[in-house]
């Protein structure tokens, strides 16, 4: 059984990828906290509703089959996330050397990201446990 086609699990994998990437961006901000002129970066907020809409659109859309020999299918694999883009996101203060990274703000962002990651991984594990239980033969 291939679980990659289950939209909920695909969206959870994308969420986990987003949170992992966000933690990397925040870590780069912290590493450059003393770099003159460095502007902090962050990822665009993850939108679960946008992911639901993209999954629903993916299920309905596919490439046009113009010849009988052509294979039908979707233009991308379900749950294929891709890279998330970071954008400049200066914190609340700018130092005299032009650096916009505030360590306290970055630690708050890191903690939020960690909690979101833990919530998503917990939900993913519970979903997998439910699938295992449903696949088990009766009486076991």
Phi, psi and omega in degrees: 000128180264114183273357181291344179273357179279115186302320181298316180291325177297316179294323177294321177297320177296319179298317179297320177297319178298312182295322177296317178295320180296321178296324177295318179296317179295321178297322176295321177300314181296319180296332181257022183297337180253005181279122180298134177079001181285133177253125180300152180236160175205163178271152174298142183302139179287128180249110180295322180294324177294323178293321178297315180296320179293323177292320179293319178294325179295322181292330183270331186259151175199170179292151180288138179262102186266343180227154182295335181277350181285145176272142175270157179168188180260163182283339177214159181284145179299136178081001179289105189286302189089179183276145175266144183262136175264152179228158178298130180218080182297146178282193187286345184228155172231130180280173181297331179275004176092002179282133183253008182274124174249118186301323180297317178296321180293323179292324176296315178298318180296319179294318177299315180296319179298317180294320178295320179297314180297321178295316181293319180292324177295317178295321178297316180295319178296320179296319178294322178296321177295320178295319178297319180294321180291331181276347181290143175296150180301144176088003180252000000 
